[in-house]
């Protein structure tokens, strides 16, 4: 089956006595919410620059949360999902990730949420949209090595007057 347009689907359902809004509910119930969706798995959602900005802000928020709680990336993600964190819900809703938010709550299990966020962050590192060296665990390790004298502290360039 080739590509199907929305107009074709609307005519198809209307010929059977189903309105467009009802048809969308049927499709979303049986396709978007219950199955693995190519949109989030194949990173198509990040073709939109606005979605990239939203995800980067979500990552920044998780980094801040990691620092506050002194926990690692995966633990922070699972905790944020269990607590139904508002920032994560808003981010997923604004990115329009199918099946991720239902009734203002994250619909995925904490494990699935963490897995997707890790996959997306890795994809951002590969594309160069996120700087790998700015990860909190890297910064913490660098500071520990600098304090022990294993590596030299980065000196700031002096301003010439």
C-alpha positions in Angstrom: 0.0 0.0 0.0 1.4 3.4 -1.0 1.0 6.7 0.8 -2.5 7.6 1.9 -3.6 11.2 2.2 -5.7 12.6 5.0 -8.4 13.5 2.4 -8.6 9.9 1.2 -9.0 8.7 4.8 -11.7 11.3 5.5 -13.6 10.3 2.4 -13.1 6.6 3.2 -14.6 7.0 6.8 -17.3 9.4 5.7 -18.5 6.9 3.1 -19.0 4.5 6.0 -20.9 7.1 8.2 -17.9 7.9 10.5 -17.0 11.6 11.0 -13.3 12.7 10.8 -13.0 13.3 14.5 -14.3 9.8 15.3 -12.0 8.3 12.7 -9.0 10.0 14.2 -9.9 8.6 17.6 -10.2 5.1 16.2 -6.8 5.4 14.4 -5.1 6.9 17.4 -6.5 4.2 19.7 -5.5 1.3 17.6 -2.3 2.5 15.9 -0.7 5.5 17.6 -1.1 4.4 21.2 -0.7 0.7 21.1 2.2 0.1 18.7 5.8 1.1 18.5 5.8 4.2 16.4 8.3 4.9 13.7 8.1 8.7 14.5 9.9 8.3 17.8 12.0 5.2 17.1 13.4 6.5 13.8 14.0 10.0 15.1 11.6 11.6 12.5 10.3 13.9 15.2 13.6 15.7 15.3 13.3 16.9 11.7 11.5 19.9 13.2 13.9 22.4 14.8 11.4 23.3 17.5 11.3 19.7 18.6 15.1 19.8 18.8 15.0 22.9 21.0 12.4 21.3 23.3 14.4 18.1 23.7 17.6 20.0 24.5 15.8 21.9 27.2 14.5 18.6 28.5 18.1 17.3 28.6 19.2 20.5 30.4 16.5 20.0 33.0 17.5 16.4 33.5 21.1 17.5 34.0 20.0 20.1 36.6 17.9 17.4 38.3 20.9 15.0 38.4 23.0 17.7 40.1 20.3 18.5 42.6 19.7 14.8 43.6 23.3 13.7 42.9 22.2 10.7 40.8 23.1 9.4 37.4 21.3 9.9 34.0 19.2 6.8 33.9 18.2 7.0 37.6 17.1 10.6 37.1 15.0 9.7 34.1 13.2 6.9 35.9 12.6 9.1 39.0 11.3 11.9 36.8 8.9 9.5 35.1 7.7 7.9 38.4 7.1 11.3 39.8 5.2 12.4 36.7 7.4 15.5 36.4 5.5 18.4 34.8 8.5 19.5 32.7 8.9 16.1 31.1 5.1 15.9 30.4 5.1 19.3 28.8 8.1 18.5 26.7 6.7 15.2 25.4 3.3 16.8 24.7 4.9 19.7 22.8 7.1 17.4 20.7 3.9 15.5 19.8 5.4 12.1 20.6 2.6 9.6 19.9 1.3 7.6 22.9 3.7 9.2 25.3 1.2 11.3 27.3 -2.3 10.3 28.3 -4.5 12.4 30.5 -1.6 14.7 31.5 0.6 11.8 32.6 3.5 10.0 31.1 2.0 6.8 29.6 5.3 4.9 29.3 6.8 2.9 32.0 9.9 4.4 33.7 12.1 1.9 31.8 10.6 2.8 28.4 10.9 6.5 29.1 14.5 6.2 30.1 15.3 4.0 27.1 13.8 6.5 24.7 15.4 9.5 26.3 18.8 7.7 26.2 18.4 6.8 22.5 17.4 10.4 21.6 20.3 11.9 23.6 22.7 9.5 21.8 21.3 10.6 18.5 21.7 14.2 19.4 25.4 13.6 20.3 25.9 11.9 17.0 24.3 14.7 15.1 26.3 17.3 17.0 23.2 19.0 18.4 24.4 18.3 22.0 27.9 18.7 23.3 29.2 15.4 24.7 31.6 17.1 27.1 28.9 19.0 28.9 27.4 15.9 30.5 27.4 16.3 34.3 29.2 13.0 34.8 32.0 14.1 32.5 32.3 17.5 34.3 32.4 15.8 37.7 35.1 13.4 36.6 37.2 16.3 35.0 37.0 18.3 38.3 38.0 15.3 40.3 41.0 14.7 38.1 42.0 18.3 38.2 41.8 18.4 42.0 44.1 15.4 42.2 46.6 17.0 39.8 46.2 14.3 37.2 45.3 16.8 34.5 45.9 20.5 34.4 43.1 23.0 35.0 42.0 24.9 31.9 43.4 28.4 32.2 41.3 31.3 31.1 42.7 33.5 28.5 43.9 36.7 30.0 42.6 39.9 28.5 45.2 42.3 27.2 44.6 45.9 28.2 
